[in-house]
Amino acid sequence: MSSATPSDTSATSTTSATVSASAHRPASPPAGTESTLAPDPFGGPPVGVVRTFHPRRGRLSPQQQDAIERLWPAYGLPVDGKPREPAALFGNGGPVVLEIGFGMGEATAAMAEAEPGVNILATDIHTPGIGNLLHLIEARGLGNVRIAEGDAVVLLTEMLPADSLAGIRVFFPDPWPKSRHHKRRLIRPGFAALAASRLAPGGTLHCATDWAPYAAWMLEVLEAEPALANTAGPGGGYVPRPDRRPMTRFERQGLAKGHEVADLIFRRV
């Protein structure tokens, strides 16, 4: 997850108390965020060729180092290009949701604890965050979380089969606000088509951002994907923030700065 300020790509997150049902829930793109798409904004390299994230290793705390050494063999999955069956990673028949970019893992752990019947495959490249989430898995007794370390595009393209996921969550990805960096945004037509192909019919792609131009970009990209339908209804736009998505520290910071958080939920048709 990226921070609420587009210039900060540290991408960590923490969970917090939920906000009121009516706060900061735009039903349509905020004023002044009309399409930012150029006539052919995606004429550059296809999805997966240009990296959409900053590699972030960071210094490990003793607790995080210990968690990685002890728990990674049981809960970790390297993104190595080898095909995997998501359900087999968990040993049960529950639905599998892929979360792309979990920061420090607090929100992931909160969602897993609230929905024990849903399996979460969480992917990131932030080593301290991986260690922290492994610690939370053990501390909270979460049997429904597995962690994939590596590029989510490789995971989706080479490792996860079609129609295998009940959901994909992309919360606060790096907005790459500068025009010359838009090619690095994760949410692009190629990614939308890839994500849709890995969702089972009826599965959902849930994105959230507090960067209004990126929200408008996401909305246009996802509504253009024929395999996805906007759950906001015939009028389109954004949906109210679901209670199951925990508030993050960076989201609170963005709200304090006057940013509006936009949630987009599209269903595989």
Disulfide bonds with the S-S distance in Angstrom:
none
